[in-house]
Amino acid sequence: MTDTIRKEILLRASRGRVWRALSDSAEFGHWFGMKFESPFTAGATVRGTIQPTTVDPDVGKAQESHRGIAFELFIERIEPQRLFAFRWHPGAVEPGIDYSKEPTTLVTFELADAAEGVLLTVTESGFDSIPLERRARAFSANEQGWGMMVKVIARYVEQTS
């Protein structure tokens, strides 16, 4: 499958704790490695810059080469305690390239109760509409990236409960 990335992880934290880590732009930015200019609000475009995470030193080190690169997230949906979704331009880190004309992918975080905490499912879809010259690289980078980031959010919510 080349259009969709899906990752699941059991988070040993309360649903409220996980929800804050996802829906509060400052908390999301802390574990994800971005600094946002404004809160997440459904229907809003939120601007931010990459600032490497301090939650996981290895991930932070990998993000360092992209420090200061601007990003925009379009907040698609917020269903409290259940779903948070945004659109973005995946892999839009090359300086001097205008990605604004390209299609976006949809990133969705879904929460479900589990016996020992909360099951988080992260899905990113829409890669088949990314320009062919960037598609495989964006998919590969995000496949690897989401694999790392679900572990980072787990560490974050479990350490800051």
N, C-alpha and C positions, 0 to 999 in steps of 0.2 A: 504494500500500500504506500503510495507516494504523496497522497493528499493530506493525510492526517497522522498526527503524533498523539499517542495516549499514554499517560503514566499514572500509576496509582501508588499510593503509600498510606500506611496506617500511621496516624499521628496520635501519639499518646499525650493528649491534651484535651481540654474541654472544647466543645463546639464554639463557645464564645471566644475562647483564646485564639483558636484557628481563624475564626471569622475576622477578628481585629487584625490579625497578621495579614490577611488578604485585602480587607476593605479600607483600612486606614492607610492613606498614601505615605505617611511618614514611616509606619511600621513595614509596609510592603517594600518601600525603598531601602530600608535598613537591611533586610535579609536578601533582597533581590539585587541590590547594588545600584540604586538610582536615587537621585534627590529630585523630588517633584515640587513644582511651584504652587500647587493648589490641591485641595482634597479631591477624592474620587466622587463624582456625581454622575448618575446615569444621564447620558446624552451629551456629556461635556468632553472636550478635548483637553487632556492634561499634558503639560509639557514637563520634561525633566532632563537631567543629564546623568550620564553614567558616573557613579562614584562607587568604586569597588566595595563589595560587602566585607564586613569585618567578622561575620558570623563563621565563615569558613576561610581560613588563610589561603588554601590552595585555589579556591574559586576566586577570591579577591585578587590573587596574583595573576590569574588568567584574565581577569577583567581590566587590569591596570593599563594595558595598552590602548584601551578604549576610553579611559578617563576623560570626562568633559564632553564626550559626544552627546549631542542633543537627540532626544527621542520624543515622540508624541504617542500617546495612547488615547484612543477614542473609547470612552466607557460606554459599552453597549447595554449591559444589563446589571442591575444589582437587585438580588432577591435576598434580603437579610437572612443570615444564618444558613443559606442554602446554595446560592450561586452568584458568582462574580465573573463578568465577561468583558473583555476589551478587544479592540482591533488595533493592529500595529503593522508596521512594515518590517518583516523579519530580516535579520542580518543587515540592517541599514546602518552600517558602520564605516563605510568608505567616505572619507572627506571629499567634499566637492561634488558629490552625486546627489541629484534631486530625486528622491524616491516618491515624492508626493503624487505623481501621476500613476504610480503602480497600484495594483490591487493590494489589499491588506489581507492578513490572515486573522482568524478569530481564535482567541485564547479564552478558554472557559475553565473555571475552577468550580467543581461541584463537591459539596459536603454531604456525607451520609453517616448516620450513626453506625458504630461498630462496637463489638463487645469490649474492647480495650481502649477505645478512644473514638477517633473520627477517621473515616476513610476519605481521603482527598483524591479526586480524579482530576487531572489536568489534561485538557485536550486542546490541541492547536490544529485547526483545519483551514483549508483553502490554498495549499501550496501549489495545486495544479494550475492556479491562475497567475502565479508569479511568473515573470518573464523567464523564458527557457534558459537564458544565459546565467541566471541567478538561482534558478529553482533547486537544483540538486545541492548546491552549496548551502543555501538557506535551510533546506530540509535537514541535511546532515548536521549542520551546526546546532540547530534547534533540537533535534533528536538527542544529541549529546548534552546540550545545555539543559533541557528539561530533566534528563536523568540526574544531573548534578543538582538542579535547583529544588527538586522534591526532597532531596536529602538535606539541603540547606534549610528549607522551611521546617523540616522535622526537627533539626537541631535547634533552630530558633524558638519554636513554640514549646519545645520540651525544656529548654533552659530558662525561658522567661515566663513560664506559666504563672 
